[in-house]
């Protein structure tokens, strides 16, 4: 399985499409790109058999280098 590592350049190059889409780095860490061009960091996980998403902030206001969850 190919592992993707997010970089600032990679995230900046993601372009909006007609529908929202998600790109994953692995282990649930993803970025969602909206048709408006907004990019949001998400953590996707499964709880009680249902997919859930935890919003971690907007790109570039929340960078993947400074995230720290306690």
GUSE-911808 format. One record per residue: residue in three letters; x, y, z of N, C-alpha, C in turn. Coordinates in steps of 0.1 Angstrom, whole numbers, plus 2048, in hexadecimal, padded with zeros to 3 digits. Each point is the difference from the previous one (the first is absolute). Layout:
<rs>
ALAXYZXYZXYZ;...
</rs>
This chain:
<rs>
UNK8087F48007F880C80080980C800;UNK7FD80A7F780880C7FF7FC80A80B;UNK80A8058077FE80A80B80280E7FB;UNK7F680980280180E7FC80480880C;UNK80A8097FF80380980A7FD80E7FC;UNK7F78078087FC80D7FC80C80A801;UNK8018097F780980B8007F880C7FD;UNK80680C8037F980C7FD7FE8027F1;UNK8097FC7F87FF8027F27F57F77FB;UNK7FF7F38047F67F77FC7F2805803;UNK7FE80580C7F38068047FD80C7F8;UNK8098097FE7FD80C7F87FC7FC7F2;UNK8067F57FA7FC7FD7F37F37F97FE;UNK7F97FC80B7F37FA7FF7F680A7FB;UNK7F97FD7F57F780A7FA7F27FC802;UNK7F78098027F27FD8027FA7F97F3;UNK7F67F78037F97F97F57F1803802;UNK7F87FA7F87F18028007FA7FB80E;UNK8067F68057FB7FB80D80C7FF80A;UNK7FD80080D80B80080A8077F27FE;UNK80C8008048087F380080A80080C;UNK8057F58038097FE80B80D7F97FB;UNK80B80480580D7FA7FE8057FB80D;UNK8057F48018047FB80D80F7FE800;UNK80680180C80E7FD8038027F3806;UNK7F67FB8078007F38067FC80180F;UNK7FC7F58057FB80080E7F580A803;UNK7F88047F67F580880280380F7FE;UNK80C8047FF80380E7FE7FE8047F2;UNK7F780A7FD7FC8047F37FE80F7FF;UNK7FF8047F37FD80E7FD7F47FF7F6;UNK7F68088037F48017F880080D7F8;UNK7FE7FF7F380080B7F77F28037FB;UNK7FB80C8037F28037FC7FF8077F2;UNK7F58007F97FF8077F380380E801;UNK7FF80780C80480E80280F802800;UNK8077F580280F8018018057FF80E;UNK7F680080A8047FF80E8067F2803;UNK80A7FF8088077F48047FF7FE80F;UNK7FC7F58047FE7FD80F8077F3803;UNK80880180B8067F48067F67F8807;UNK8007F37FE7F67F78078077F4805;UNK7FB7FB80B8047F28057F47F77FE;UNK8017F67F87F57F77FD8027F3809;UNK7F57FC8068017F48087F27F9801;UNK8007F48057F47F88017FD7FF80F;UNK7F38038037FB7FE80E7F37F97FF;UNK7FE7F68087F37F88007FC7FD7F2;UNK8097FC7F87FD7FC7F27FD80B7F6;UNK80180C8047FD80B7F880C8097FD;UNK8018057F480B8097FD7FE80E806;UNK80A80580680080D80680B8087FB;UNK7FF80E80180B8097FC80180A80B;UNK80C80380480480A80A80780B7F8;UNK7FA80C80080580C7F980C805808;UNK80C8017FA80C80580780380E7FD;UNK7F98067F680380E7FD8018027F1;UNK80180C7FC8018047F280E8017FC;UNK8037FD7F380E8027FB7FF80D7F9;UNK80A80980280D7FE80780080480E;UNK7F580480680080580E8047F680A;UNK7FE7F37FD8057F58098097F87F7;UNK80D8008038097F87F88027F2806;UNK8047F77F88027F280580D800809;UNK80880A80080C8008087FE80480E;UNK7F58078027FE80680E7F47FA807;UNK7FA7F57FA7F57FA8078047F880C;UNK7FA80280B8037F880C7F37FE807;UNK7FC7F38017F47FD8078037F980D;UNK7FB80580B8037FB80D7F47F7805;
</rs>
